[in-house]
Amino acid sequence: MTEAARPKGQWARAWDRFRANRLALGSLVFCGLLVLLAVAAPLVAPHHYAETDYDARLAPIGSEGHLLGTDLLGRDIASRLVYGLRTALLVAFGAELTALALALVIGLVAGYRGGRVEQGLMGFTDVMYAFPSYLFAVVLVTVLGRSVFALMLAIGIASWVTQARLVRAQVLTIKQREYVEAARAMGARGPTIAVKYILPNAIGPILVTTSFAIPAAVSAEAGLALLGLGVQPPTPSWGAMITDGMRYLLAAPQVMVFPALLFALTLLAFTWVGDGLRDAFDPTAEQR
């Protein structure tokens, strides 16, 4: 069989379907630019996020040295937007890594071992699912503090349940397949089978849920900031910027409008990427 005639693998077919979705592909590019902007925040931001100019408080859009204006303390809005993006993405990615680690361990062990181990782990998962995740995050932040690391842990620990259920469901399906049975017959042990044969074939659905979990974590970070439980000032947070801006909405709308707009665009972009990944990994997509 020639190289051209060789059938494509799962990942190649998924990439072809994702690439054909212009909205998802454009959103992925936008998300990549957001990540680069967050990483390069000290180089891109025209001012330090805590730098104040009391002579230019609530400066309007287009003011000299402050393209997007300033807030009540004379801090440059554009700079705080960029650093706020860094805070949002750092918390979101850290929280998702925490949640994903918990979900993979609990889901893999429960799905593969079965029996009382599965009953115990999934019983614990059901208890956590019944507890409001946002309220749980509030409690954890109150206990752990308001640092970026504490927010990562709080949001991650409060949001692993749905992904753990998905991982378990994938494991229950995949462990019955012939190649897993063959590996078991050849003497492969449980941990090897779970990591080498089961997990790689469950990555697609896990990747989809991860893409949806990231904007949820961004939203959770902003929501905690709205409640006064975000990162400690003067570290910028979009939620805190929106809250502060509501007080001066008529006098200086730019204080609230710009962080709210960037927040909404970020959520939409990551959500559209998730939609594209979901369709790309859908095995029925080729038949539509």
Backbone torsions as a table, in degrees:
resi	resn	phi	psi	omega
1	MET	NA	131.5	-179.3
2	THR	-73.9	163.8	179.3
3	GLU	-61.2	-38.0	-177.8
4	ALA	-69.5	-32.6	-176.8
5	ALA	-87.3	-10.2	-177.6
6	ARG	-65.9	131.7	-178.5
7	PRO	-65.7	145.3	-179.0
8	LYS	-76.5	150.8	177.0
9	GLY	-79.4	177.2	-177.6
10	GLN	-59.2	-45.2	-176.6
11	TRP	-68.3	-37.8	178.3
12	ALA	-65.5	-41.7	178.4
13	ARG	-66.4	-39.3	178.7
14	ALA	-64.8	-40.6	179.0
15	TRP	-65.1	-39.8	178.1
16	ASP	-61.0	-43.3	179.7
17	ARG	-67.8	-40.1	179.4
18	PHE	-65.9	-42.8	-178.4
19	ARG	-64.6	-29.2	178.7
20	ALA	-73.4	-17.6	178.4
21	ASN	-88.5	98.2	-173.5
22	ARG	-64.5	-36.4	179.5
23	LEU	-64.1	-44.8	179.9
24	ALA	-66.9	-42.1	-179.5
25	LEU	-65.2	-44.0	176.9
26	GLY	-62.6	-38.3	178.0
27	SER	-66.0	-37.4	177.7
28	LEU	-63.7	-41.9	177.2
29	VAL	-62.4	-43.5	179.2
30	PHE	-62.0	-43.2	178.5
31	CYS	-63.2	-39.4	176.9
32	GLY	-62.1	-40.2	177.4
33	LEU	-65.4	-37.7	177.2
34	LEU	-62.0	-43.0	179.4
35	VAL	-63.5	-44.7	178.2
36	LEU	-61.9	-40.9	179.0
37	LEU	-63.4	-40.5	179.4
38	ALA	-66.2	-41.6	-180.0
39	VAL	-65.2	-39.1	-176.5
40	ALA	-93.6	19.6	-175.5
41	ALA	-52.7	-45.7	180.0
42	PRO	-63.2	-26.3	-179.6
43	LEU	-86.6	-30.1	-173.8
44	VAL	-89.8	-39.7	-175.8
45	ALA	-65.1	132.6	-178.7
46	PRO	-70.8	-22.0	-179.8
47	HIS	-138.4	164.4	170.7
48	HIS	-71.8	146.8	-173.8
49	TYR	-64.5	-22.1	-178.8
50	ALA	-100.5	-0.8	-178.9
51	GLU	-68.9	129.4	-176.9
52	THR	-113.5	148.3	175.4
53	ASP	-134.4	91.1	-173.2
54	TYR	-66.7	-17.7	177.1
55	ASP	-81.4	-7.1	-178.1
56	ALA	-127.4	36.2	179.9
57	ARG	-67.9	136.4	-178.0
58	LEU	53.8	37.7	177.6
59	ALA	-64.9	141.4	-177.7
60	PRO	-74.3	172.6	177.6
61	ILE	-61.1	137.6	178.2
62	GLY	86.7	7.2	178.6
63	SER	-66.6	152.9	-178.6
64	GLU	-62.2	123.3	-179.7
65	GLY	82.1	-6.0	-178.8
66	HIS	-140.8	84.4	-172.7
67	LEU	-57.4	-40.4	-178.7
68	LEU	-102.6	12.2	178.9
69	GLY	88.3	-171.2	-179.2
70	THR	-134.2	168.0	177.6
71	ASP	-95.6	-167.0	-174.8
72	LEU	-62.7	-29.4	-179.3
73	LEU	-92.6	4.6	-179.9
74	GLY	79.8	20.1	178.5
75	ARG	-86.9	138.9	-175.7
76	ASP	-66.1	123.2	-176.1
77	ILE	-67.7	-41.7	-179.5
78	ALA	-59.3	-43.6	179.8
79	SER	-65.0	-42.0	-179.6
80	ARG	-70.3	-29.1	174.5
81	LEU	-63.5	-45.1	-178.4
82	VAL	-65.8	-45.8	178.8
83	TYR	-70.0	-31.4	174.6
84	GLY	-65.6	-35.9	174.3
85	LEU	-61.6	-42.5	178.6
86	ARG	-61.2	-43.7	178.3
87	THR	-61.2	-46.9	-177.1
88	ALA	-61.5	-46.9	-177.5
89	LEU	-72.2	-36.3	178.3
90	LEU	-62.6	-46.2	178.1
91	VAL	-65.2	-43.9	-176.4
92	ALA	-64.0	-49.2	-179.2
93	PHE	-67.8	-39.1	177.5
94	GLY	-64.9	-41.4	178.3
95	ALA	-64.7	-40.7	-179.0
96	GLU	-69.4	-36.3	175.5
97	LEU	-63.0	-40.3	177.2
98	THR	-63.3	-49.0	-179.3
99	ALA	-63.2	-41.1	-177.8
100	LEU	-67.3	-38.5	178.0
101	ALA	-61.9	-46.0	178.1
102	LEU	-63.3	-43.9	-177.3
103	ALA	-64.6	-41.2	-179.2
104	LEU	-65.5	-45.5	-179.1
105	VAL	-63.8	-51.4	-176.8
106	ILE	-67.9	-44.1	-178.5
107	GLY	-66.5	-43.2	179.6
108	LEU	-64.8	-47.4	-178.3
109	VAL	-64.7	-45.9	-178.9
110	ALA	-63.8	-45.1	-177.3
111	GLY	-69.6	-36.5	-175.8
112	TYR	-84.1	-42.3	-176.3
113	ARG	-74.9	-41.6	-178.7
114	GLY	67.7	-165.1	175.8
115	GLY	60.6	-142.7	-176.7
116	ARG	-67.7	-31.7	177.3
117	VAL	-61.3	-46.7	178.6
118	GLU	-63.7	-43.8	-179.9
119	GLN	-60.5	-43.3	-179.9
120	GLY	-66.2	-47.3	-178.7
121	LEU	-66.2	-42.6	-178.9
122	MET	-75.2	-26.8	172.3
123	GLY	-64.5	-42.6	175.9
124	PHE	-63.3	-40.6	178.0
125	THR	-62.0	-41.3	179.0
126	ASP	-64.0	-38.9	177.6
127	VAL	-63.0	-44.5	179.1
128	MET	-66.0	-34.9	179.4
129	TYR	-66.0	-34.2	-179.4
130	ALA	-72.9	-21.0	-179.5
131	PHE	-85.9	128.2	-179.2
132	PRO	-57.1	120.4	-174.4
133	SER	-63.1	-37.5	-178.2
134	TYR	-67.3	-42.1	177.7
135	LEU	-63.8	-38.3	178.0
136	PHE	-63.4	-40.9	178.1
137	ALA	-63.2	-39.8	177.9
138	VAL	-60.8	-44.7	179.2
139	VAL	-62.2	-44.5	-178.4
140	LEU	-65.1	-41.3	178.6
141	VAL	-64.3	-39.1	178.1
142	THR	-61.2	-37.7	-178.9
143	VAL	-79.6	-44.9	-172.8
144	LEU	-82.9	-23.6	-176.8
145	GLY	108.6	-177.0	-172.4
146	ARG	-114.3	32.0	175.4
147	SER	-83.1	166.0	177.3
148	VAL	-61.3	-41.8	-179.9
149	PHE	-64.2	-40.2	178.9
150	ALA	-64.9	-39.0	177.7
151	LEU	-65.2	-40.5	176.4
152	MET	-55.9	-51.7	-178.1
153	LEU	-63.1	-45.5	-176.0
154	ALA	-61.9	-49.4	-178.5
155	ILE	-68.6	-39.5	179.6
156	GLY	-65.1	-46.1	-179.5
157	ILE	-65.9	-28.3	-178.4
158	ALA	-85.0	-4.2	-170.1
159	SER	-132.8	22.2	-176.7
160	TRP	-90.0	-14.9	-167.0
161	VAL	-61.5	-50.1	-177.1
162	THR	-60.6	-40.8	179.9
163	GLN	-68.8	-35.4	177.6
164	ALA	-63.5	-40.1	177.3
165	ARG	-63.1	-40.9	179.2
166	LEU	-64.4	-45.0	180.0
167	VAL	-60.2	-45.0	179.0
168	ARG	-59.8	-44.9	-179.6
169	ALA	-61.8	-40.3	178.2
170	GLN	-65.1	-41.7	-179.9
171	VAL	-64.0	-42.6	179.9
172	LEU	-60.0	-35.3	179.6
173	THR	-76.8	-47.2	-172.6
174	ILE	-71.9	-33.8	-174.8
175	LYS	-68.0	-11.0	177.9
176	GLN	-91.7	-3.7	-175.9
177	ARG	-77.2	160.0	-171.1
178	GLU	-62.4	-40.8	-176.3
179	TYR	-67.7	-28.5	175.6
180	VAL	-71.8	-42.7	177.0
181	GLU	-62.3	-38.2	178.7
182	ALA	-65.2	-42.0	178.3
183	ALA	-63.5	-39.4	178.0
184	ARG	-65.0	-40.5	179.9
185	ALA	-66.3	-27.5	179.9
186	MET	-85.0	3.3	174.3
187	GLY	100.4	4.5	178.2
188	ALA	-65.4	138.6	-178.3
189	ARG	-92.0	170.1	-175.2
190	GLY	-51.3	-55.3	-179.5
191	PRO	-58.9	-39.9	179.2
192	THR	-65.0	-44.0	179.6
193	ILE	-63.0	-44.1	-177.3
194	ALA	-63.3	-44.2	-174.9
195	VAL	-82.6	-38.4	-172.9
196	LYS	-89.7	-33.2	-173.0
197	TYR	-112.2	-33.2	-175.7
198	ILE	-90.7	-53.3	-174.9
199	LEU	-57.9	-46.1	-179.8
200	PRO	-58.7	-30.0	-179.1
201	ASN	-86.5	-3.0	176.5
202	ALA	-106.7	1.7	-173.6
203	ILE	-62.9	-39.2	-176.3
204	GLY	-54.3	-60.2	178.6
205	PRO	-60.3	-35.3	178.6
206	ILE	-65.4	-40.2	178.2
207	LEU	-62.5	-38.3	178.6
208	VAL	-63.5	-48.9	-179.4
209	THR	-65.1	-33.3	177.5
210	THR	-63.7	-41.1	-179.5
211	SER	-64.7	-29.3	176.0
212	PHE	-83.0	-28.0	-178.2
213	ALA	-71.8	-29.6	-178.7
214	ILE	-64.0	-51.3	176.6
215	PRO	-63.2	-30.9	176.5
216	ALA	-63.8	-38.1	178.3
217	ALA	-70.0	-38.3	175.2
218	VAL	-59.7	-44.0	179.1
219	SER	-64.8	-39.8	179.5
220	ALA	-64.7	-41.0	178.4
221	GLU	-62.3	-43.2	178.5
222	ALA	-66.3	-39.2	179.1
223	GLY	-63.6	-41.1	176.8
224	LEU	-64.3	-37.1	177.5
225	ALA	-65.1	-37.7	177.7
226	LEU	-62.1	-29.6	178.6
227	LEU	-86.9	1.0	-177.6
228	GLY	81.9	17.6	-178.3
229	LEU	-114.4	18.0	178.8
230	GLY	-81.9	-164.7	-179.7
231	VAL	-63.3	153.4	-177.3
232	GLN	-67.6	133.8	172.9
233	PRO	-60.6	151.6	7.1
234	PRO	-89.9	9.8	177.3
235	THR	-56.1	123.7	-174.3
236	PRO	-73.9	143.6	174.7
237	SER	-140.1	136.8	-179.8
238	TRP	-59.0	-39.6	179.6
239	GLY	-61.0	-44.7	178.5
240	ALA	-66.4	-38.1	178.3
241	MET	-64.0	-40.3	178.4
242	ILE	-65.6	-42.7	179.2
243	THR	-61.3	-46.9	178.8
244	ASP	-63.5	-39.5	-176.9
245	GLY	-68.2	-25.2	179.6
246	MET	-62.8	-26.7	-179.8
247	ARG	-71.5	-24.4	-175.7
248	TYR	-122.6	31.5	-173.6
249	LEU	-59.6	-39.8	-178.6
250	LEU	-80.2	-39.2	-177.1
251	ALA	-78.6	-37.4	-177.6
252	ALA	-144.7	75.0	-175.2
253	PRO	-61.8	-23.9	-176.9
254	GLN	-63.4	-24.5	-179.0
255	VAL	-62.8	-35.3	180.0
256	MET	-100.2	-37.3	-171.3
257	VAL	-63.3	-46.1	-175.3
258	PHE	-66.2	-47.2	176.1
259	PRO	-64.8	-35.5	178.4
260	ALA	-65.9	-39.8	-179.9
261	LEU	-66.5	-46.6	-179.7
262	LEU	-66.5	-36.1	176.2
263	PHE	-60.6	-47.5	-179.5
264	ALA	-64.4	-42.9	179.9
265	LEU	-63.9	-38.1	178.8
266	THR	-64.8	-45.5	178.4
267	LEU	-61.7	-44.3	-179.8
268	LEU	-62.5	-44.5	-177.0
269	ALA	-61.9	-48.4	179.8
270	PHE	-65.9	-35.3	178.5
271	THR	-66.9	-40.9	178.4
272	TRP	-67.0	-34.6	173.7
273	VAL	-62.6	-42.7	177.5
274	GLY	-61.6	-41.8	176.8
275	ASP	-60.8	-42.2	179.6
276	GLY	-65.3	-40.7	177.8
277	LEU	-66.2	-39.4	178.6
278	ARG	-60.7	-44.8	178.6
279	ASP	-69.1	-35.0	-178.1
280	ALA	-67.3	-36.1	-178.6
281	PHE	-93.2	3.4	177.8
282	ASP	-75.4	116.5	-177.4
283	PRO	-65.6	-16.2	179.2
284	THR	-90.4	-2.8	-175.3
285	ALA	-62.8	-35.0	-177.8
286	GLU	-67.4	-20.2	-176.4
287	GLN	-91.8	-3.4	-177.3
288	ARG	-83.1	NA	NA
